[in-house]
Amino acid sequence: MTDMVIVEHHLNAYINDQLAFKLVCSPEKLDALVLGFLLSEGYIKNPDEIEFIYVCESGERVKVQLYKPLPLPEIDHDTGSNSISCGNNRKIRQAAYAKSLMPLPVHDWSPETVLMLANACNHNAGLFTETGGTHCCAMSIRDKLAFICEDIGRHNAVDKTIGQAMMEEKNIAEAILFTTGRIPSDMVIKAIRSRIPVIASHSAPTDEAVLLARQFNLTLIGFVRGKRMNLYAGK
């Protein structure tokens, strides 16, 4: 018997012909991944800013052309990271977030929808079933399952789901996002930037994720298991 092993794919993303970031990901839905990353990381505020997005045949390069110039920080060509940082002090980071993020409007949600999304991930994550090596995200719009995305990285799975919603012109302001992964502060920031009002997880949030969710009116739910869940922020 031979086990299937999950594929680790390396992607270089270029914005206006300049290398902007590198991602290690699963090789599916790369256009959605890059589109979601652009929105959730603050490169764009809406998809109308994009003239076109092109994924090369091998999937190793994705080219994004914006209608307007976008100043980009220099990145480390080996790691794909840049030197931007809010510092190590929590108060400094929170002050920086307060300047760049907007509070979300209050959004009604139902426990039944959250449980439905958790069940959808449990029973429809094909790559995880085959390999045991992915995280899964599911999104609902108006309490109905919209789609499911998987990736080796939990942040990538979130970005693919956000990007898929943008490609299908879904109203993200009415979405609930479920993830199988832990929810750290940077994932909460992705949700706030993307204007997703509710995020839930099979796992736990971090303390700073809870603080940010409460500060910006994001409904944050953890430990969705069986018919139980913990509400950390929101109503």
N, C-alpha and C positions, 0 to 999 in steps of 0.2 A: 504494500500500500504506500502511495506517495502523496504527501500532503501538498496542497497548493500553498504557495508563499506569496504574500502581497508584494506588488511591484512598488519600488521606490523611484519616483520620477523627479528629475531636476529641470526646473523651468526658469528661464531668464525673461523678464518682462521689460519692455522698452516703451517709454512714453515720449512721443515726439522725437523718436530716433535716439534717445538717451537711455542707457541702462538705468532703470529705476529701482528694481528689487529682484531678488532671487527667491524661489520657493522650492521646498522639497515636498512633494505631494503625490497623490495617486493620479494616474494619467487620464482620468475621465473628467469631462465637463470643464476643460481648462479655460474656455472663454468665460464661463460663469464664475470660476474661481477668481480670475483676474478682475472681472467687473465688480464682484463683491468686495474684493480687497481694495479696489480704488475708492469705493464708497465708504467702507467701514474704517479705512485708515485715513480718510480725510483728503485724498487726492482730488476727488470730485464731490459735488453735492447732489447731482442728479445725472442720469444717463444722457440727457440732452447735450451735455458738454463734450460727448465723444463723437468724433466724426466717423471713425471705424475702428474695429478691433479685428486683428488677423492672427490666427494660430497657424504656424508653419506645419508642414506635413508630419514631421517627427514629434511635434508638440514641445520641442525644447526652447522655442522662441515664440513669444507673443508680442505683437506690435500693437500699440494703442496710439491712435492719432487724435489729439484733442483739437477743438476749434481755436483755442487760445493757448498762448505759451504758458508753461507751468514751471516755475523755478524748482529745481530738484536739488536736494543735498547730495554731496558726494558720498558714494558708498564704497565699502570695501569689496573689491571685485572677487575676493576669495569667499567671503561669508555672505555678501549681499546685504549687509546691515549698514546703517548710517550712524552718525555720531550724535543725532538728536536725542536729548534726554531731559526729563523734567527734574532730575536730581534724585537723591536718595531720601530726602526729607518728605514725610507724608504731607505736611502742610504746604510745602512748595508744590508738590504734585497736584494737590487738590485745588490750589489757587490757579494753576495752569489749566486744569480741566474746566474750571468755572468760566474761564475766558473763552474756551474753544467749544464748549458743549452747551446745548440748550435743553432745559427741562422738557420732559415728555408730557403730553396731556394725559389725564387720567383715562384709563381704558378698562371697560368691563371684561371679565373673563370668567370662564366656567371650569371647575375642576374636571368635569367630564371631558372637555376638549383636551386638557393637558394629559389625562389618562389615555385618551384615544391616540395622541401623538406618541406617547411612550410605547403603547402597544404596537403602533405602526413601525417604529424602529425595531422593536423586539422581533417582529415577524416578517419584515420586508427588507432587512439589510442583507442583500445578497452577497456582497463582498465579505462581510463579516462572517456570514454562515460558511463561506468557502475557505476563508483564510484565518479568521479570528484576529485580523490585524487592522481593523478600521474603527473609526468613530462614525457615528451616524447623527444626522440632523433631520428633523421633520418640521415642516411649517404648515400651519393652518391659516386660512383666510375666512373670516366670518364663520368660524367653528367647523369648517370643512377642510379635510386634508388636501393640501395643494401639491406637495411633492416631498421626496426624500432624497438626501444627498449623503454620500459617504466619502471619507478620505482617511489616509493614515494619520493626519494631523487634525486635532479637534478644532483648531482655529480655521483650518482650511475647509472643513466640513461646514462651518458656520458661513464662511465667505461664499462657498459654492451655493448654499441655500439662498443667501441674500442676492447673489448674482442671478440665480435662476429666477427669482421673483422679479428682478428688474427686467430680464429678458422677456418674461411673459407678461410684463406690465401689470403685475399684481399690486394691490394697494397695501404696502407694507405697514402702513399706519393701523391696519386692522389685523395684523398678524400676531400669532403666538409662535415662538421658536422653541423647539425642544432639542436638547443635545444630550448625548450619552456621556459627554466628558465633564470634568470638573469646570466650574465657572470662576476664573480669576478676574481681576479688575480689567485687564485689557479686553476680555470678551464682553464684559459689561459695556465698555466704551464703544466697541463695535456695534452693539445693539443700539446704544443711544445715538451714535452718529447716523446710523441707518434708519432711525426713527421707529424701531421695533418696540412696542410698548410692554411686551411680556416675554420673558425668557425663563425656561424651566430646564431642569436637568435630573437625570437619574442619580447624579452624584452631588457633591457639596460645592457651595460657593466659598470663596475666601473672605476674610474679614474686610479687606478693602473693597472687594466687589460689593459687599452688602452696604458699606458706607456710600459708595458712589450711586448705587441703585436708589437708596433713600434720598440722596441729594438731588437726583435728577428724575424722580418720579417713575423709575422703571420698576415694574412688578417682577420680583425675583423669587423663583420657587426652586427648591432643591429636594433631593431624596424622594423623587417620585417613584414609588415602588408599591406594587400591588394596588391597593386603593387608598394609599396614604401619600402625603406630601407635606413639606415644611414651607411655610411662607416667611421669607426673610425681609421682603420689602414690598410695599403696595398693599392693596386691600382685597 
